[in-house]
Amino acid sequence: MAAMKIGILETGRPPRDLGQRFGDYPAMFARLLGPGFDTTAYDVVAGRFPGRPEAQDGYIVTGSPAGVYEDLPWIAPLEAFLRDASGKAKLVGICFGHQIMAEAFGGKVEKSHRGWGVGLQAYEVRERAPWMDEAASISIPVSHQDQVVVQPPATTILAASDFTPFGVLAW
């Protein structure tokens, strides 16, 4: 069986000390996925995107120190790529990736008026997807002050917290 092809849309770099210890985001996600996945990194901050969405079976959009609402030259092309990839490849967004997907597909992201969410945060499972286990909650280490504040159309809230009401979304 051929390896599943995953494109990693790199939207930033980890803090220097973490990058030195664990590598960049593409290396971290390649390790997390393990065998059976063929990963290709795309530095979207530098304007590098796949030629066409069908080039990969799926994409992971990484975290970033940027905010999706910032006027950066790579934000709009990333949103356009994600809209073009919808229905052609699987999409997973982590942190900033989750937020840029929400913006690209009709949601809204802002800086939280509550400040920063930092550390291990518990999210209540609201709806169970087929890939999820039977746990009633999940705990995720976070460091963010940006939030999805308007749920994108055609999404289901899989997990949420009081601090992050749209914490895990599925399309």
C-alpha positions in Angstrom: 0.0 0.0 0.0 1.4 3.4 -1.0 2.1 5.9 1.7 -0.4 8.7 2.3 1.0 12.0 0.9 0.7 14.8 3.4 1.7 18.4 2.7 2.7 20.5 5.7 1.9 24.1 5.2 4.5 25.8 7.4 3.2 29.1 8.6 5.9 29.9 11.2 8.7 28.4 13.2 8.8 27.2 16.8 10.6 29.3 19.4 14.4 28.9 18.9 15.0 26.8 22.0 12.2 24.4 21.1 13.3 24.3 17.4 16.8 23.4 18.5 15.5 20.6 20.7 12.7 19.2 18.5 13.2 20.5 15.0 10.9 22.6 12.9 7.1 22.0 12.5 7.4 19.8 9.4 9.9 17.6 11.3 7.6 17.4 14.4 4.5 16.5 12.3 6.5 13.9 10.3 7.5 12.2 13.6 4.0 12.5 14.9 2.5 10.9 11.8 5.1 8.1 11.7 5.5 5.5 9.0 3.0 5.2 6.3 3.0 8.9 5.5 5.2 10.7 3.0 5.4 14.4 4.0 6.4 17.4 2.0 6.9 20.8 3.6 5.7 24.1 2.0 7.1 27.3 3.4 3.9 29.4 2.7 5.5 32.4 4.5 8.0 32.5 1.7 5.3 32.1 -0.9 5.8 28.4 -1.5 2.6 26.5 -2.1 1.8 23.2 -3.8 1.2 23.6 -7.6 -2.3 22.2 -7.1 -4.2 21.0 -4.1 -4.4 17.4 -5.5 -0.6 17.2 -5.2 -1.1 15.7 -1.7 -3.8 13.5 -0.1 -4.1 16.0 2.7 -2.6 19.0 4.4 -1.6 20.1 7.9 -1.5 23.8 8.5 0.9 24.6 11.3 1.0 27.1 14.2 2.4 30.5 13.7 3.3 33.6 15.8 1.2 35.6 13.2 -2.5 36.5 13.6 -4.8 35.6 10.7 -6.1 39.2 10.7 -2.6 40.6 10.1 -1.8 42.3 6.8 0.9 39.8 5.8 1.5 39.0 2.1 1.1 35.2 2.5 -2.2 35.2 4.5 -4.6 35.8 1.6 -2.9 33.3 -0.7 -3.1 30.7 2.1 -6.8 31.3 2.5 -7.3 31.0 -1.2 -5.3 27.8 -1.4 -7.4 26.3 1.5 -10.6 27.2 -0.3 -9.3 25.7 -3.5 -8.2 22.5 -1.6 -11.6 22.0 0.1 -13.1 18.8 -1.2 -9.9 17.9 -3.1 -7.7 17.0 -0.1 -8.1 16.5 3.6 -7.3 19.5 5.7 -6.2 19.7 9.3 -5.4 23.0 11.1 -3.4 23.2 14.3 -3.6 26.4 16.4 -3.0 29.2 13.8 -4.0 26.5 11.2 -7.3 26.0 12.9 -7.8 29.8 12.9 -6.9 30.4 9.3 -9.2 27.6 8.2 -12.0 29.2 10.2 -11.4 32.6 8.5 -11.0 31.0 5.0 -14.4 29.2 5.4 -16.5 32.0 6.8 -15.7 32.3 10.5 -14.1 35.1 12.3 -10.9 35.3 14.5 -9.9 38.0 16.9 -7.6 38.6 19.9 -9.5 37.3 22.9 -10.7 40.0 25.3 -9.8 37.4 28.0 -6.1 37.5 27.3 -3.9 34.5 26.9 -4.7 30.8 27.1 -1.5 29.1 28.3 -0.7 25.6 29.6 -2.7 22.5 29.6 -6.4 23.2 28.8 -9.3 20.8 29.1 -11.9 20.7 26.4 -15.2 19.0 26.8 -16.1 16.6 23.9 -19.4 18.0 22.5 -19.7 15.6 19.5 -17.7 12.5 18.9 -16.2 12.0 15.4 -15.4 8.5 14.2 -11.7 8.9 14.8 -12.1 9.9 18.5 -12.0 7.6 21.5 -14.6 7.5 24.2 -13.1 10.2 26.5 -15.5 12.8 27.8 -12.7 15.5 27.6 -9.3 16.1 26.1 -6.4 18.1 27.4 -4.3 20.0 25.0 -1.2 22.2 25.7 -1.9 25.7 24.3 -0.4 29.1 24.0 -2.7 31.5 22.2 -4.6 34.7 22.6 -6.4 34.6 19.3 -9.8 32.9 19.1 -12.4 31.8 16.6 -15.2 34.1 17.7 -17.7 33.3 14.9 -18.2 29.7 14.0 -17.8 29.0 10.3 -20.9 27.7 8.4 -21.2 24.0 7.9 -19.0 23.1 10.9 -19.6 21.0 14.0 -18.0 21.8 17.3 -16.3 18.6 18.4 -14.7 20.0 21.6 -14.9 23.3 23.5 -14.0 25.0 26.7 -15.3 28.1 28.4 -12.2 30.0 27.2 -12.3 28.5 23.7 -15.9 27.8 22.6 -14.8 26.7 19.1 -11.8 24.8 20.1 -12.1 21.8 17.8 -14.1 22.1 14.6 -15.0 19.6 11.9 -16.2 20.4 8.4 
